[in-house]
Amino acid sequence: LSALLLEIFSPITIVIFIVSMSIAHTFIDFIPSIFLGAPDDDTVLSVLPGHKLLKIGKGYEAVYLSTLGSLLALPIIIVMSIIFILFLDKINPLIKSFTPYLLIASSIFLISKDRKKLTAIIVFIISGFLGVIALNSNLEQPLLPLLTGLFGASSMLISINSKVKIPKQKISHSKIKWKDIRLPLFASMISSSLCGFLPGLGSGQAAVLGSSFKKLSRKQFLLLLGSTNTIVLGLSFIVLYTIGKSRTGSAVFVGEILEKISINHVIIILITIIITGILCFHLTLFLGKKFSTLMSKISYTKISIAILVFICIIVLIFSGPKGFVIFVLSTLIGLYGIISGARRINLMGCLIIPIILFYLV
């Protein structure tokens, strides 16, 4: 695919497109994550606070808060990029030798913050065991059935079973004060920096780590989630430049397109991130209003069934029968995680445990 694109477009044009689409995804992705897959009252604590706002008619406010967090992340990316460029390559050898132990420590910390610690440990270990099996199989796309089952299909099944009814949505949001913003932004800057260069830790873990600094309100957590999502992705391109490691799929693709990344490429990438982020902030709010209007007019259960069928077809096409078995198992583990009330972030054991074993075994 890369070779075909390079015959038509220049490398930097492709990179700008990849970066733009990736940043746009960190903004717009909050719409399906908030408006689709909403749980019932018994399982709402195991998923995003945005779902709880959706169920009281404030889905648009959840979108606004998350998107505002992503917008406020843009200047943080610039500042952290400068710090990464100046220091990351110097401390990377030390970090590399301690990577498995940092991952173990981070995992223990995340589990310790769970209300149901024993359940969290079980979810973390069994998802990790399945991750080891999937990643050591001969599947071309092992992450597709693994992650869609753990985080996608399981949510859809809960929604279908609970027959969720979405109330009429209010197209408005409450005022945000600076005191509500300061802590989430600071927490996201610290936690995203850590997760930006450690393998296996993404924006979800960054958000949980960030929320551990101090108890956050629902609004603050959504701001934190939005900012960490965008910061982790933005910094992944800087990590690629400084130490040559890819922490996201987008960074992998950029690394394949550009054989050697220069500081000029980094500047172009950062400019692209800023421009795309500003445009997508307004686009996401526009789409959020449209979705808010539609949600009370359509059958939520029918949407969930249609999405679940689509996911099954995609898994069968790209991963085959073996992949579908992984998909079914991961869905069952995902269901257990939701029903048991453990934080769903513990399901990321599917990636963290294989990485720890890779370094230690």
LOROKOL-640845 format. One line per field, with one value per residue (C-alpha): residue number from 1; x, y, z negated; residue in three letters. Coordinates in steps of 0.001 Angstrom, whole numbers. Example, Ala and Ser with C-alpha at 12.3 -4.5 7.8 and 13.67 -1.06 7.14 Angstrom:
BEGIN
n <- [1	2]
px <- [12300	13670]
py <- [-4500	-1060]
pz <- [-7800	-7140]
res <- [ALA	SER]
//
This chain:
BEGIN
n <- [1	2	3	4	5	6	7	8	9	10	11	12	13	14	15	16	17	18	19	20	21	22	23	24	25	26	27	28	29	30	31	32	33	34	35	36	37	38	39	40	41	42	43	44	45	46	47	48	49	50	51	52	53	54	55	56	57	58	59	60	61	62	63	64	65	66	67	68	69	70	71	72	73	74	75	76	77	78	79	80	81	82	83	84	85	86	87	88	89	90	91	92	93	94	95	96	97	98	99	100	101	102	103	104	105	106	107	108	109	110	111	112	113	114	115	116	117	118	119	120	121	122	123	124	125	126	127	128	129	130	131	132	133	134	135	136	137	138	139	140	141	142	143	144	145	146	147	148	149	150	151	152	153	154	155	156	157	158	159	160	161	162	163	164	165	166	167	168	169	170	171	172	173	174	175	176	177	178	179	180	181	182	183	184	185	186	187	188	189	190	191	192	193	194	195	196	197	198	199	200	201	202	203	204	205	206	207	208	209	210	211	212	213	214	215	216	217	218	219	220	221	222	223	224	225	226	227	228	229	230	231	232	233	234	235	236	237	238	239	240	241	242	243	244	245	246	247	248	249	250	251	252	253	254	255	256	257	258	259	260	261	262	263	264	265	266	267	268	269	270	271	272	273	274	275	276	277	278	279	280	281	282	283	284	285	286	287	288	289	290	291	292	293	294	295	296	297	298	299	300	301	302	303	304	305	306	307	308	309	310	311	312	313	314	315	316	317	318	319	320	321	322	323	324	325	326	327	328	329	330	331	332	333	334	335	336	337	338	339	340	341	342	343	344	345	346	347	348	349	350	351	352	353	354	355	356	357	358	359	360	361]
px <- [0	2815	4589	1372	681	4259	3813	928	1754	4899	5957	5252	1751	958	2365	222	-2831	-2016	-1377	-4539	-6747	-5176	-5684	-9209	-9894	-8906	-11576	-14424	-14041	-15753	-19052	-19456	-17843	-20399	-23517	-23021	-22577	-24248	-24692	-27534	-27499	-25821	-22775	-22376	-19473	-17336	-17436	-16899	-18683	-19905	-22425	-23911	-24388	-25975	-28561	-29677	-29924	-26486	-24651	-23703	-22125	-20009	-18869	-18110	-16018	-14023	-13447	-12461	-9868	-8471	-8337	-6506	-4032	-2648	-354	721	1871	4084	5665	6181	7584	10373	11157	11106	13395	15909	16022	14291	17167	19512	17385	16003	18767	17939	14201	14649	16410	13621	10681	9251	9506	7862	5036	4647	4633	2094	-144	-17	-820	-3799	-5168	-4716	-7010	-9834	-12707	-12744	-9071	-9401	-11726	-9362	-6460	-8505	-9568	-6002	-4497	-7059	-7036	-3226	-3288	-5588	-3319	-308	-2243	-3506	-188	1697	-771	-283	-3155	-2457	-4535	-4434	-5348	-8592	-10494	-8734	-9547	-12940	-14126	-12778	-13933	-16462	-18681	-18978	-20414	-22822	-24155	-24718	-26619	-28764	-29567	-30422	-32635	-31340	-33678	-31988	-33881	-34187	-30799	-30121	-28002	-26167	-23355	-22562	-19888	-16338	-14172	-10375	-10242	-11995	-9400	-6070	-5852	-6946	-4483	-1581	-2444	-2756	603	2403	628	604	4336	4921	2564	3888	7123	6268	4976	1562	368	-2016	-4370	-6731	-4004	-2796	-6283	-6505	-3004	-3854	-7075	-5092	-3391	-6573	-10236	-11739	-15309	-17115	-16437	-12761	-12375	-13881	-11505	-8642	-9705	-9889	-6504	-4658	-6122	-4705	-1421	-452	-1036	730	3783	4007	5351	7945	8989	9434	11734	13791	14343	12946	10192	6569	3967	883	-230	-101	3533	4358	2898	4753	7982	7403	6747	9673	12893	14585	12610	14165	13387	11627	9282	8597	7713	5320	3732	3231	1698	-624	-1645	-2522	-4502	-6349	-7142	-8694	-10810	-11911	-12959	-15684	-16500	-16953	-19293	-21329	-21581	-22318	-25363	-26600	-26166	-27880	-30906	-31034	-30507	-34020	-35598	-33969	-33916	-30759	-31099	-31345	-28236	-26325	-27385	-26380	-22964	-22404	-23221	-20872	-18058	-18528	-18329	-15182	-13462	-14320	-13068	-9757	-8930	-10688	-12198	-9264	-9563	-13291	-12592	-10277	-13046	-15637	-13275	-12291	-15969	-16711	-13799	-15013	-18501	-17074	-15128	-18251	-20613	-18098	-17781	-13995	-12472	-12340	-8829	-7692	-8508	-5386	-3553	-4031	-1152	774	1384	2723	5072	6328	6956	8751	11234	11687	11535]
py <- [0	2405	1751	2365	5659	6839	6402	8883	11321	12758	11286	14485	14747	11232	12030	15174	13109	10384	12878	14836	11738	10457	13721	14022	10552	11616	14326	12717	9283	10602	10755	6976	6209	8400	7887	4162	1323	3015	525	51	1525	-1514	-1359	2372	2620	369	2628	6257	9033	10223	7382	8532	12041	10532	8714	11965	13839	15477	13534	16746	18138	14975	15470	19136	18400	15623	17698	20747	18576	17574	21216	22299	19460	21117	23674	20962	18815	21674	22181	18468	17968	20430	18639	15218	16374	17819	15010	11758	10287	10904	9085	6402	3809	3993	3812	849	-1243	-554	-827	-4181	-3094	255	-1612	-3948	-1001	886	-2194	-2723	946	856	-2310	-833	2047	-344	-763	-4517	-5404	-9199	-8952	-6447	-8885	-11708	-9536	-8310	-11821	-13625	-10844	-10991	-14760	-14355	-11596	-13930	-16570	-14095	-12309	-15608	-17047	-16899	-14454	-11547	-9155	-10506	-7184	-6852	-9764	-9227	-5546	-5459	-8298	-6896	-3323	-3273	-6338	-6755	-3226	-3852	-7034	-5236	-2480	-4985	-7000	-3967	-2413	1043	3947	7252	10369	13546	15251	18859	20745	22798	22609	24154	26829	25668	27621	27747	26018	23018	22885	23322	19960	17769	19505	19161	15519	14730	16359	14201	10897	11214	11896	8626	6611	8290	6320	3177	315	-1082	2036	4206	7108	5015	4190	7793	8984	6591	7522	11198	10861	9333	12636	13853	12919	14455	15452	13918	17049	17039	13374	13953	16889	14655	11843	14175	15746	12463	10915	13684	14174	10484	10380	13687	12700	9323	11123	12913	9613	8217	11137	11107	7385	5723	3827	3657	3684	4055	2632	6110	6525	3129	4237	7566	5688	3503	6495	8622	6614	9303	11888	15351	18302	19913	16922	17322	20997	20133	17394	19772	22458	19811	18716	22278	23164	19829	20030	23493	22509	19199	20891	22754	19764	17444	19876	20178	16388	16102	18339	16238	12978	14461	15314	11835	9704	10033	9353	6009	2541	2226	-1571	-1881	280	-1918	-5118	-3682	-2633	-6042	-7869	-5543	-6228	-10004	-9766	-7622	-10047	-13055	-11324	-10077	-12685	-15864	-18654	-18720	-14987	-15363	-17813	-15200	-12643	-14783	-15450	-11793	-10787	-13159	-11718	-8203	-9113	-10485	-7261	-5118	-7294	-7732	-3952	-3840	-966	-1853	-432	-3703	-5428	-3763	-6635	-8206	-6013	-5204	-8811	-9970	-6958	-7663	-11312	-10212	-8200	-10714	-14134]
pz <- [0	-919	2398	4345	2582	3117	6866	6779	3956	2416	-971	-2907	-1374	-2580	-6031	-6314	-5379	-7938	-10734	-9882	-9876	-13105	-14979	-13569	-14947	-18485	-18296	-16346	-17948	-21080	-19194	-18684	-22054	-23847	-21726	-21008	-23483	-26459	-29357	-31797	-35311	-36883	-34618	-34110	-36580	-34399	-31359	-30466	-32396	-29008	-28927	-32209	-30817	-27701	-29803	-31450	-28151	-28230	-25535	-23740	-26896	-27164	-23569	-24250	-27348	-25678	-22556	-24592	-26325	-22937	-21831	-24987	-24418	-21274	-22997	-25462	-22535	-21320	-24753	-25407	-21895	-22645	-25919	-24233	-21420	-23882	-26451	-25405	-23378	-26332	-28912	-26584	-27283	-30991	-30323	-27974	-30619	-33113	-30666	-31883	-35515	-34747	-32999	-35981	-38389	-36243	-36061	-39835	-40369	-37986	-39607	-43092	-42114	-41210	-43658	-43021	-43151	-42955	-39971	-38358	-38754	-37208	-34256	-33745	-33805	-31617	-29021	-29092	-28602	-25595	-24284	-24429	-22465	-19854	-19312	-18992	-16506	-12754	-12294	-9945	-12069	-15648	-17272	-15299	-16918	-20241	-20773	-19034	-21254	-24517	-24004	-21138	-20871	-24634	-24963	-22095	-23725	-27021	-25195	-23302	-26436	-28575	-25852	-26628	-25898	-25188	-26388	-24371	-24320	-25293	-22742	-25344	-27863	-31216	-31584	-32214	-34642	-34618	-38021	-36417	-33646	-35442	-37189	-34226	-31907	-34331	-35017	-31315	-30576	-33161	-32522	-28713	-28699	-30552	-28365	-25219	-25194	-27195	-24992	-25865	-27677	-25696	-26256	-28393	-30884	-30736	-31697	-34643	-35817	-35436	-37409	-40269	-41109	-42775	-42723	-39587	-38869	-35904	-33844	-34742	-33851	-30396	-29883	-31010	-28688	-25700	-26340	-26999	-23857	-21663	-23545	-23404	-19652	-18993	-21033	-19265	-16180	-18317	-19922	-16412	-15557	-18760	-19430	-16297	-18135	-16995	-19767	-17543	-14209	-12688	-13752	-12234	-8898	-9011	-9729	-6673	-4420	-5637	-5691	-7774	-9713	-9876	-12119	-9141	-8993	-12718	-12257	-9425	-11548	-14492	-12256	-10800	-14303	-15348	-12207	-12120	-15829	-15573	-12564	-14104	-17335	-15442	-13209	-16197	-17950	-14744	-14407	-18130	-17715	-14782	-16716	-19771	-17644	-16081	-19191	-20607	-17192	-16359	-17929	-20000	-20142	-16349	-15912	-18366	-16566	-13182	-14492	-16120	-12871	-10976	-13481	-13111	-9312	-9435	-11831	-9638	-6487	-7875	-10544	-9377	-11531	-13998	-14451	-15040	-17878	-19439	-18896	-20723	-23647	-23927	-23854	-26747	-28737	-27920	-29139	-32370	-32846	-32431	-34489	-37318	-37667	-37232	-35299	-31633	-31436	-33067	-29787	-28378	-30034	-26593	-25384	-28556	-29669	-26255	-26185	-29718	-28786	-25612	-27671	-30503	-28813]
res <- [LEU	SER	ALA	LEU	LEU	LEU	GLU	ILE	PHE	SER	PRO	ILE	THR	ILE	VAL	ILE	PHE	ILE	VAL	SER	MET	SER	ILE	ALA	HIS	THR	PHE	ILE	ASP	PHE	ILE	PRO	SER	ILE	PHE	LEU	GLY	ALA	PRO	ASP	ASP	ASP	THR	VAL	LEU	SER	VAL	LEU	PRO	GLY	HIS	LYS	LEU	LEU	LYS	ILE	GLY	LYS	GLY	TYR	GLU	ALA	VAL	TYR	LEU	SER	THR	LEU	GLY	SER	LEU	LEU	ALA	LEU	PRO	ILE	ILE	ILE	VAL	MET	SER	ILE	ILE	PHE	ILE	LEU	PHE	LEU	ASP	LYS	ILE	ASN	PRO	LEU	ILE	LYS	SER	PHE	THR	PRO	TYR	LEU	LEU	ILE	ALA	SER	SER	ILE	PHE	LEU	ILE	SER	LYS	ASP	ARG	LYS	LYS	LEU	THR	ALA	ILE	ILE	VAL	PHE	ILE	ILE	SER	GLY	PHE	LEU	GLY	VAL	ILE	ALA	LEU	ASN	SER	ASN	LEU	GLU	GLN	PRO	LEU	LEU	PRO	LEU	LEU	THR	GLY	LEU	PHE	GLY	ALA	SER	SER	MET	LEU	ILE	SER	ILE	ASN	SER	LYS	VAL	LYS	ILE	PRO	LYS	GLN	LYS	ILE	SER	HIS	SER	LYS	ILE	LYS	TRP	LYS	ASP	ILE	ARG	LEU	PRO	LEU	PHE	ALA	SER	MET	ILE	SER	SER	SER	LEU	CYS	GLY	PHE	LEU	PRO	GLY	LEU	GLY	SER	GLY	GLN	ALA	ALA	VAL	LEU	GLY	SER	SER	PHE	LYS	LYS	LEU	SER	ARG	LYS	GLN	PHE	LEU	LEU	LEU	LEU	GLY	SER	THR	ASN	THR	ILE	VAL	LEU	GLY	LEU	SER	PHE	ILE	VAL	LEU	TYR	THR	ILE	GLY	LYS	SER	ARG	THR	GLY	SER	ALA	VAL	PHE	VAL	GLY	GLU	ILE	LEU	GLU	LYS	ILE	SER	ILE	ASN	HIS	VAL	ILE	ILE	ILE	LEU	ILE	THR	ILE	ILE	ILE	THR	GLY	ILE	LEU	CYS	PHE	HIS	LEU	THR	LEU	PHE	LEU	GLY	LYS	LYS	PHE	SER	THR	LEU	MET	SER	LYS	ILE	SER	TYR	THR	LYS	ILE	SER	ILE	ALA	ILE	LEU	VAL	PHE	ILE	CYS	ILE	ILE	VAL	LEU	ILE	PHE	SER	GLY	PRO	LYS	GLY	PHE	VAL	ILE	PHE	VAL	LEU	SER	THR	LEU	ILE	GLY	LEU	TYR	GLY	ILE	ILE	SER	GLY	ALA	ARG	ARG	ILE	ASN	LEU	MET	GLY	CYS	LEU	ILE	ILE	PRO	ILE	ILE	LEU	PHE	TYR	LEU	VAL]
//
